[in-house]
């Protein structure tokens, strides 16, 4: 009996779709097959709408000129929101982290997205991240009083946090780090709101620790 996951028996177009789904994080071979066969059963209009949404996502999404978050405008809605405290800047690795932290409902400052973390094993250094934009932002906005480092608590996130701490140490800005309520080695996007709230409220002043 031929196993179902033997892709040589699939039509070329179907196999291409399966392989495309497999590129998504957390999607294994069997899940990719189920998704592909589900698409086959969808109405043509729904498939077209799905395809258009993917195309629009890539063609219409840009990076905010201030915080580097994904946006459909030059400056994102969060950065133009006058009700937010622009003296606080929370630095995160990915856009998803913003939604997790903001959903906790206790932080009303602004954000800055690095779009990754320092990882020598993957050939990613500080130059590949949006750190230069953060430094330029600090120079332009003299109202910034605190930078909250909210990178993930894994090796890459810790390395990135330490690098940010070093390059920002010469400024008069208060540098803080999320409290250790988050499990070591974890990503912020998987943390619950209670844990996030504690990590934000109990953030540690890095400069004080150095002294």
N, C-alpha and C positions, 0 to 999 in steps of 0.2 A: 504494500500500500504506500502510495507516494505521500509524504508529509505535506500538510497544507502550506507550511512556510517555505516550501521549495519554489523560489520566485521564478525559476526558468519556465514554469508552466503557466505563468500569468501573462496576459497580453502586455505588450510593450508600454502602452499608455497607462495601464493599471499599475504596472510595476514602477513606473516613474513616479506616480502619485504616492505609492507606498514608501518609496525611498525618500520622497519629499517630507512625508509625515515623520519618518524616522529621524530626520534631522532636528526635530523639535525636542526640547529638553524633557526628559521623563517619559518619552514615547518609545516603547520597545517594538520589536517585530510584530507581535500579535496585535497590539493596540493599533499599530500603523495599518495592518491589514483590515481590521474592523472599521477603522475610519474611512479607508479607501472604498470598501464595499458599501458603506453607508452613503458615501457621496454618490455612488452609482444609482442608489435608490431615490435620490433627491430629485425634485422637479427641476427641469431645465432652468426655470426662472430663478429658483433658489440658488442653483449652482452659479449662475451668472452674477447674482447679487453677492455671493460669497467671493467670487473671483474679483469683482469690482472693488469690494471692500479691502482686499489685500493690496490691489494696485493703488488705491487711494491712500492707504496707510503709508506706502513708501514714497508716493509722489507729493503728498500734502504735509507730512510731518517734518518739521524742522527743529532746530535747537534754539531755545530762548537765548537772546543776546545777553541776558544778564545772569540767569541761574543755570543755563545749559540743560534745563529740563526739556522734554519733548513738548512741542507746541505747534499750533497751526497758524500762529502769528509771530511776528518778529520778537515781540515781548509777550511772555505768557500771562495768563489771567492772574496767576498768583503774584507775580512781580508788580503788576499794575494795581493790585488791591491795596488801597490806602489804609485799610483796617489792620493790615499785617505789620508787625514790628520789624522794620528793616535794619534795626540795630543788632538783631540776632540772625546768624547764618548757620544753618545745620548742614554739614557736608556729608553727603551720602554717595554710595557707589553707583547705584542704578535708579532710574526713574520710579521703579516699583517701590523702592524704599520710602519715597516721599508719600505715597498713598497710605502706606502702613503707619508711618509716624504721624501723619496729619489726621488719620482716622481716630487716633487715640483721643483727640479733642482737647489736649492740654497745651499744645504748642501752637503759638500764633506768630512765630517768626517766619523767616524766609529760608530757602534751601539753596544748595549748590550741588550739582550732579557731576561726579568725576567720570562717569561712564566706564567703570572698571576699577581694578586695583593693581598695585604693583606686584608682578609675578615674574621673576627672572626665568623660571622654568618654562614659561610660555612666551618669553621674549617681550614682556610688557614692562616698560620702565616708566618713570614719571612723565617723560615727554609724550607718551601715548595717552595720558589722562588729561582732563580739563583743569589742570592745576594752574597753568599759566593764566587762564581766564579768571580763576579765583583771585590770584594776586593782582590782576588788573582791576578787578572789581573792588578790592580793598583800597586800592589807590584812589579810585574815583569816588567811592562812597565813604567819606570821613565819619559818617554816622554809625558805622559798624563798631560795636562794642564787644561782641562775643562771637567766637567761632566754636561751634559744637561739632566735634569729630564723631561721626556716627557711622564709621565703616564697620564691616562685619567682624565678628570676633573669631576669625580664623587666621592662619599664618599670613595670607595676602592682605587681609584687612588690617591686621596689627602692623604689618610693615608699612602700609600706606599711612596709617595713623601716626606712626613714629616719624615718617618723612614729613608729613604736614606739620607736626609739632616742631620739627627742627627749622623748617623754612619760615615758620610764623613766629618763632621765638624772639626775633629782633623787633617785632611790632609791639605796640602798647595794648594790643587787643587781648582780652581775656580768652584763653584757650581751655576748653573743657572737653571731657570724654564721657560718653554714656556710661552709667554705672554698670557694675558687673552683674546686674540682675539677669542679663541675657546669658544663656548657656554658652560656655566656651566652645568655639568651633562652629557656632551656628550663624545663620544668615538672618538679617533683620526681617526680611519678608515673611518668615515663618513664625515670628514671635506673636503672641497674643497681645491684646490691648492693655491688659493689666501689667504685663511685663514691660511693655513699651513705656507706659506711664511712669512706672517706677524708675526705669533706666533714665528717663528724661528729668524727672524731678530730683533724682539723686545723683545727677551728673557730677563728675569730679573735676576740680580745677587743676589742670596739669601743671600750670606755672607754680602753684603753691607747693605741689609735690616735689618739684625740682629744687625749690628753696629749702 
